[in-house]
Amino acid sequence: MTTPLFVFVHGWGFGPAVWNGVRNALSEGESVAIDLGFYAPPSLPELPRGRRVIAVGHSFGGLWLLHERPFAWDGLVLVNGFPRFTEGDGFTPATPRRLLDRMIAHFHTAPEAVTADFLRRCGCEVPPPERLDAARLGEALRALRDWDARDALTGPVLALAGAQDPIVPPAMTEQALAGIDIAWHAEGGHLLPLTAPGWCAERIAVFAAGLTA
């Protein structure tokens, strides 16, 4: 049996480097990282045929995978993830839509400031790169407000969540991912790929191994 191919997708305001620690900590399998194009040209590597694929999305990256379905996968891991971000249609607790509306309105005039503020709220004190693609970030911000991919949440799924996540609080995670296996990091916030890369890698590897057991 060939080793799995892990395909990583970053969240809003970040780039593929957010996964470097997790990718380095995986002892088996190969990995590639998709770039959604927030700070560099977008990149979706061509995936080899005949490989087991484990898709791994952080935050908006998980929603993007579910909504866009850019490739087929054998298992999905959502890290600080969700199939929908804003309240509505019986989906609560979640982020109030008005908060995204205000964020989008401010983004039109001050994209750098909005992005930097979001990163700080996530727990990242490093400012975003100077050259951001406001068009792509703005489009993704509207998707974060509008997309609902709950119906796409099928097949083997693992969720990794932080009990101290200020962006996707535990109550939101539990209702959004009801019936899905959730591994909780007691001290973890919204940046588990950065703050707990080994913890994430271990659980991703166990999940992938279990798909072939």
Contacts in CASP RR format, 6 or more apart in sequence:
PFRMAT RR
TARGET T0000
AUTHOR 0000-0000-0000
METHOD contacts of the structure
MODEL  1
MTTPLFVFVHGWGFGPAVWNGVRNALSEGESVAIDLGFYAPPSLPELPRG
RRVIAVGHSFGGLWLLHERPFAWDGLVLVNGFPRFTEGDGFTPATPRRLL
DRMIAHFHTAPEAVTADFLRRCGCEVPPPERLDAARLGEALRALRDWDAR
DALTGPVLALAGAQDPIVPPAMTEQALAGIDIAWHAEGGHLLPLTAPGWC
AERIAVFAAGLTA
1 52 0 8 1.000
1 212 0 8 1.000
2 50 0 8 1.000
2 51 0 8 1.000
2 52 0 8 1.000
3 28 0 8 1.000
3 29 0 8 1.000
3 30 0 8 1.000
4 28 0 8 1.000
4 29 0 8 1.000
4 51 0 8 1.000
4 52 0 8 1.000
4 53 0 8 1.000
4 54 0 8 1.000
4 74 0 8 1.000
4 208 0 8 1.000
4 211 0 8 1.000
5 29 0 8 1.000
5 30 0 8 1.000
5 31 0 8 1.000
5 32 0 8 1.000
5 47 0 8 1.000
5 48 0 8 1.000
5 51 0 8 1.000
5 52 0 8 1.000
5 53 0 8 1.000
5 54 0 8 1.000
6 23 0 8 1.000
6 26 0 8 1.000
6 29 0 8 1.000
6 30 0 8 1.000
6 31 0 8 1.000
6 32 0 8 1.000
6 53 0 8 1.000
6 54 0 8 1.000
6 56 0 8 1.000
6 204 0 8 1.000
6 208 0 8 1.000
7 31 0 8 1.000
7 32 0 8 1.000
7 33 0 8 1.000
7 34 0 8 1.000
7 47 0 8 1.000
7 53 0 8 1.000
7 54 0 8 1.000
7 55 0 8 1.000
7 56 0 8 1.000
7 71 0 8 1.000
7 73 0 8 1.000
8 16 0 8 1.000
8 19 0 8 1.000
8 22 0 8 1.000
8 23 0 8 1.000
8 31 0 8 1.000
8 32 0 8 1.000
8 33 0 8 1.000
8 34 0 8 1.000
8 56 0 8 1.000
8 57 0 8 1.000
8 58 0 8 1.000
9 33 0 8 1.000
9 34 0 8 1.000
9 36 0 8 1.000
9 55 0 8 1.000
9 56 0 8 1.000
9 57 0 8 1.000
9 58 0 8 1.000
9 61 0 8 1.000
9 62 0 8 1.000
9 64 0 8 1.000
9 65 0 8 1.000
10 16 0 8 1.000
10 18 0 8 1.000
10 19 0 8 1.000
10 33 0 8 1.000
10 34 0 8 1.000
10 35 0 8 1.000
10 36 0 8 1.000
10 57 0 8 1.000
10 58 0 8 1.000
10 61 0 8 1.000
11 18 0 8 1.000
11 36 0 8 1.000
11 57 0 8 1.000
11 58 0 8 1.000
11 59 0 8 1.000
11 60 0 8 1.000
11 61 0 8 1.000
11 62 0 8 1.000
11 64 0 8 1.000
12 38 0 8 1.000
12 59 0 8 1.000
12 60 0 8 1.000
12 61 0 8 1.000
12 118 0 8 1.000
12 137 0 8 1.000
12 140 0 8 1.000
12 141 0 8 1.000
12 144 0 8 1.000
13 38 0 8 1.000
13 115 0 8 1.000
13 118 0 8 1.000
13 119 0 8 1.000
13 128 0 8 1.000
13 137 0 8 1.000
14 38 0 8 1.000
14 58 0 8 1.000
14 119 0 8 1.000
15 35 0 8 1.000
15 36 0 8 1.000
15 37 0 8 1.000
15 38 0 8 1.000
15 39 0 8 1.000
15 40 0 8 1.000
16 33 0 8 1.000
16 34 0 8 1.000
16 35 0 8 1.000
16 43 0 8 1.000
18 58 0 8 1.000
18 191 0 8 1.000
18 193 0 8 1.000
18 194 0 8 1.000
19 31 0 8 1.000
19 33 0 8 1.000
19 56 0 8 1.000
19 58 0 8 1.000
19 193 0 8 1.000
20 197 0 8 1.000
21 193 0 8 1.000
21 194 0 8 1.000
21 197 0 8 1.000
21 198 0 8 1.000
21 201 0 8 1.000
22 56 0 8 1.000
22 193 0 8 1.000
22 197 0 8 1.000
22 198 0 8 1.000
22 200 0 8 1.000
22 201 0 8 1.000
22 204 0 8 1.000
23 31 0 8 1.000
23 33 0 8 1.000
23 201 0 8 1.000
24 197 0 8 1.000
25 197 0 8 1.000
25 198 0 8 1.000
25 200 0 8 1.000
25 201 0 8 1.000
25 202 0 8 1.000
26 201 0 8 1.000
26 204 0 8 1.000
26 205 0 8 1.000
27 201 0 8 1.000
27 205 0 8 1.000
28 205 0 8 1.000
32 45 0 8 1.000
32 47 0 8 1.000
34 43 0 8 1.000
34 44 0 8 1.000
34 45 0 8 1.000
34 70 0 8 1.000
35 41 0 8 1.000
35 42 0 8 1.000
35 43 0 8 1.000
36 42 0 8 1.000
36 61 0 8 1.000
36 64 0 8 1.000
36 136 0 8 1.000
36 140 0 8 1.000
37 43 0 8 1.000
37 133 0 8 1.000
37 136 0 8 1.000
38 132 0 8 1.000
38 133 0 8 1.000
38 136 0 8 1.000
38 137 0 8 1.000
38 140 0 8 1.000
39 128 0 8 1.000
39 129 0 8 1.000
39 131 0 8 1.000
39 132 0 8 1.000
39 133 0 8 1.000
42 136 0 8 1.000
44 70 0 8 1.000
47 53 0 8 1.000
47 71 0 8 1.000
52 74 0 8 1.000
52 208 0 8 1.000
52 211 0 8 1.000
52 212 0 8 1.000
53 71 0 8 1.000
53 72 0 8 1.000
53 73 0 8 1.000
53 74 0 8 1.000
53 75 0 8 1.000
54 73 0 8 1.000
54 74 0 8 1.000
54 75 0 8 1.000
54 76 0 8 1.000
54 77 0 8 1.000
54 204 0 8 1.000
54 207 0 8 1.000
54 208 0 8 1.000
54 211 0 8 1.000
55 62 0 8 1.000
55 65 0 8 1.000
55 71 0 8 1.000
55 73 0 8 1.000
55 75 0 8 1.000
55 76 0 8 1.000
55 77 0 8 1.000
56 76 0 8 1.000
56 77 0 8 1.000
56 79 0 8 1.000
56 204 0 8 1.000
57 64 0 8 1.000
57 65 0 8 1.000
57 76 0 8 1.000
57 77 0 8 1.000
57 78 0 8 1.000
57 79 0 8 1.000
57 81 0 8 1.000
58 79 0 8 1.000
58 80 0 8 1.000
58 81 0 8 1.000
58 192 0 8 1.000
58 193 0 8 1.000
59 79 0 8 1.000
59 80 0 8 1.000
59 81 0 8 1.000
59 82 0 8 1.000
59 167 0 8 1.000
59 168 0 8 1.000
59 190 0 8 1.000
60 85 0 8 1.000
60 140 0 8 1.000
60 143 0 8 1.000
60 144 0 8 1.000
61 81 0 8 1.000
62 76 0 8 1.000
62 78 0 8 1.000
62 81 0 8 1.000
62 82 0 8 1.000
63 81 0 8 1.000
63 82 0 8 1.000
63 83 0 8 1.000
63 84 0 8 1.000
63 85 0 8 1.000
63 143 0 8 1.000
63 144 0 8 1.000
63 147 0 8 1.000
63 149 0 8 1.000
64 140 0 8 1.000
64 143 0 8 1.000
65 73 0 8 1.000
65 76 0 8 1.000
66 76 0 8 1.000
66 83 0 8 1.000
66 149 0 8 1.000
66 152 0 8 1.000
66 153 0 8 1.000
67 143 0 8 1.000
67 147 0 8 1.000
67 149 0 8 1.000
67 152 0 8 1.000
69 152 0 8 1.000
74 156 0 8 1.000
74 211 0 8 1.000
75 155 0 8 1.000
75 156 0 8 1.000
75 157 0 8 1.000
75 158 0 8 1.000
75 207 0 8 1.000
75 208 0 8 1.000
75 211 0 8 1.000
76 155 0 8 1.000
76 156 0 8 1.000
76 157 0 8 1.000
76 158 0 8 1.000
77 157 0 8 1.000
77 158 0 8 1.000
77 159 0 8 1.000
77 160 0 8 1.000
77 203 0 8 1.000
77 204 0 8 1.000
77 207 0 8 1.000
78 157 0 8 1.000
78 158 0 8 1.000
78 159 0 8 1.000
78 160 0 8 1.000
78 177 0 8 1.000
79 159 0 8 1.000
79 160 0 8 1.000
79 192 0 8 1.000
79 193 0 8 1.000
79 200 0 8 1.000
80 160 0 8 1.000
80 161 0 8 1.000
80 162 0 8 1.000
80 165 0 8 1.000
80 167 0 8 1.000
80 168 0 8 1.000
80 189 0 8 1.000
80 190 0 8 1.000
80 191 0 8 1.000
80 192 0 8 1.000
81 159 0 8 1.000
81 161 0 8 1.000
81 168 0 8 1.000
81 173 0 8 1.000
81 177 0 8 1.000
82 94 0 8 1.000
82 168 0 8 1.000
82 172 0 8 1.000
82 173 0 8 1.000
82 176 0 8 1.000
82 177 0 8 1.000
83 148 0 8 1.000
83 149 0 8 1.000
83 150 0 8 1.000
83 152 0 8 1.000
83 153 0 8 1.000
83 176 0 8 1.000
83 177 0 8 1.000
84 91 0 8 1.000
84 94 0 8 1.000
84 147 0 8 1.000
84 148 0 8 1.000
84 149 0 8 1.000
84 150 0 8 1.000
84 176 0 8 1.000
85 94 0 8 1.000
85 95 0 8 1.000
85 100 0 8 1.000
85 144 0 8 1.000
85 145 0 8 1.000
85 147 0 8 1.000
86 94 0 8 1.000
86 95 0 8 1.000
86 96 0 8 1.000
86 97 0 8 1.000
86 100 0 8 1.000
86 144 0 8 1.000
86 145 0 8 1.000
86 146 0 8 1.000
87 93 0 8 1.000
87 94 0 8 1.000
87 95 0 8 1.000
87 96 0 8 1.000
87 97 0 8 1.000
88 94 0 8 1.000
88 97 0 8 1.000
89 148 0 8 1.000
91 148 0 8 1.000
91 150 0 8 1.000
91 175 0 8 1.000
91 176 0 8 1.000
92 175 0 8 1.000
93 169 0 8 1.000
93 171 0 8 1.000
93 172 0 8 1.000
93 175 0 8 1.000
94 172 0 8 1.000
94 176 0 8 1.000
95 172 0 8 1.000
97 145 0 8 1.000
100 141 0 8 1.000
100 144 0 8 1.000
100 145 0 8 1.000
101 145 0 8 1.000
103 114 0 8 1.000
103 118 0 8 1.000
103 141 0 8 1.000
104 138 0 8 1.000
104 141 0 8 1.000
104 142 0 8 1.000
104 145 0 8 1.000
106 113 0 8 1.000
106 114 0 8 1.000
107 114 0 8 1.000
107 115 0 8 1.000
107 134 0 8 1.000
107 137 0 8 1.000
107 138 0 8 1.000
107 141 0 8 1.000
111 132 0 8 1.000
111 134 0 8 1.000
111 137 0 8 1.000
111 138 0 8 1.000
112 128 0 8 1.000
112 130 0 8 1.000
112 132 0 8 1.000
115 128 0 8 1.000
115 132 0 8 1.000
115 137 0 8 1.000
116 127 0 8 1.000
116 128 0 8 1.000
119 125 0 8 1.000
119 126 0 8 1.000
119 127 0 8 1.000
119 128 0 8 1.000
121 166 0 8 1.000
121 167 0 8 1.000
122 166 0 8 1.000
122 167 0 8 1.000
122 190 0 8 1.000
122 191 0 8 1.000
123 166 0 8 1.000
123 189 0 8 1.000
123 190 0 8 1.000
123 191 0 8 1.000
124 191 0 8 1.000
124 194 0 8 1.000
150 176 0 8 1.000
153 177 0 8 1.000
153 180 0 8 1.000
156 207 0 8 1.000
156 211 0 8 1.000
157 177 0 8 1.000
157 180 0 8 1.000
157 181 0 8 1.000
158 180 0 8 1.000
158 181 0 8 1.000
158 183 0 8 1.000
158 203 0 8 1.000
158 204 0 8 1.000
158 207 0 8 1.000
159 173 0 8 1.000
159 177 0 8 1.000
159 180 0 8 1.000
159 181 0 8 1.000
159 182 0 8 1.000
159 183 0 8 1.000
160 182 0 8 1.000
160 183 0 8 1.000
160 185 0 8 1.000
160 192 0 8 1.000
160 200 0 8 1.000
160 203 0 8 1.000
160 204 0 8 1.000
161 168 0 8 1.000
161 170 0 8 1.000
161 173 0 8 1.000
161 182 0 8 1.000
161 183 0 8 1.000
161 184 0 8 1.000
161 185 0 8 1.000
161 192 0 8 1.000
162 170 0 8 1.000
162 173 0 8 1.000
162 184 0 8 1.000
162 185 0 8 1.000
162 186 0 8 1.000
162 187 0 8 1.000
162 188 0 8 1.000
162 189 0 8 1.000
162 190 0 8 1.000
162 192 0 8 1.000
163 170 0 8 1.000
163 184 0 8 1.000
163 185 0 8 1.000
163 186 0 8 1.000
163 187 0 8 1.000
163 188 0 8 1.000
163 189 0 8 1.000
164 186 0 8 1.000
164 187 0 8 1.000
164 188 0 8 1.000
164 189 0 8 1.000
165 173 0 8 1.000
165 188 0 8 1.000
165 189 0 8 1.000
165 190 0 8 1.000
166 189 0 8 1.000
166 190 0 8 1.000
167 190 0 8 1.000
168 190 0 8 1.000
170 184 0 8 1.000
173 182 0 8 1.000
174 182 0 8 1.000
183 203 0 8 1.000
185 192 0 8 1.000
185 196 0 8 1.000
185 199 0 8 1.000
188 195 0 8 1.000
188 196 0 8 1.000
189 195 0 8 1.000
192 199 0 8 1.000
192 200 0 8 1.000
193 200 0 8 1.000
END
